[in-house]
Amino acid sequence: RGITIDIALWKFETAKYYVTIIDAPGHRDFIKNMITGTSQADCAVLIVAAGTGEFEAGISKNGQTREHALLAFTLGVKQLIVGVNKMDSTEPPYSESRFEEIKKEVSSYIRKIGYNPAAVAFVPISGWHGDNMLEPSTKMPWFKGWVVERKEGKNEGKCLIEALDAILPPTRPTDKALRLPLQDVYKIGGIGTVPVGRVETGLLKPGMVVTFAPAGLTTEVKSVEMHHEALQEAVPGDNVGFNVKNVSV
């Protein structure tokens, strides 16, 4: 169908981080789902299609590229990476001038929103062929790499994965009280009720007694999992599922 509706979660490891990718919908009817995913992110990766007509549609007045960038910034996601995708389908393929045109146009728009383009990595990629995803592509010898300049210093690289490694993790408020906005609640046979969400502040550990608002329900946490692995302690930024006693959905 070509439309991502549910928010899909994938996890992978880079040289530096455990990365959870939240793939948010790109279709305007599902903007609510997209907000659910985006509000939990430390960094937004805006994927822009470089194909003739495709980029123009996304950046047009009511286009998804504009809407998603604006929503990300408004929801407090202050770090941004731009992946200029489908470089294999430009005219001619892997066109430097097309990449530069898109970079200029997107920079100008994100600056209006509030992002500083100098702090944004622009990476020409082809997800289909793997160009500049994990290693530098031989198809774009003209691309000398992305550069990001922030008050914390300067980073540079060639690929998308290196841009992910250049994300600055926010300070995690572990000393505050536990706050965990729920994104979903699952009923799992043989296990019971499993609320899912991201720890914003404080710590979540098995054995803790937690209260759910607004119902005011209090119960004990039996176990905490992240990506199907048991955790002894979840910290701010962790997307977790946890099993609770005697609570039915």
Secondary structure, 3 states (H helix, E strand, C coil): CCCCCCCEEEEEECCCCEEEEEECCCCHHHHHHHHHHHCCCCEEEEEEECCCCHHHHHHCCCCHHHHHHHHHHHCCCCEEEEEEECHHHCCCCCCHHHHHHHHHHHHHHHHHHCCCHHHCEEEECECCCCECCCCCCCCCCCCCCEEEEECCEEEEECCHHHHHHCCCCCCCCCCCCCECCEEEEEEECCCEEEEEEECCECCECCCCEEEECCCCEEEEEEEEEECCEEECCECCCCEEEEEECCCCC
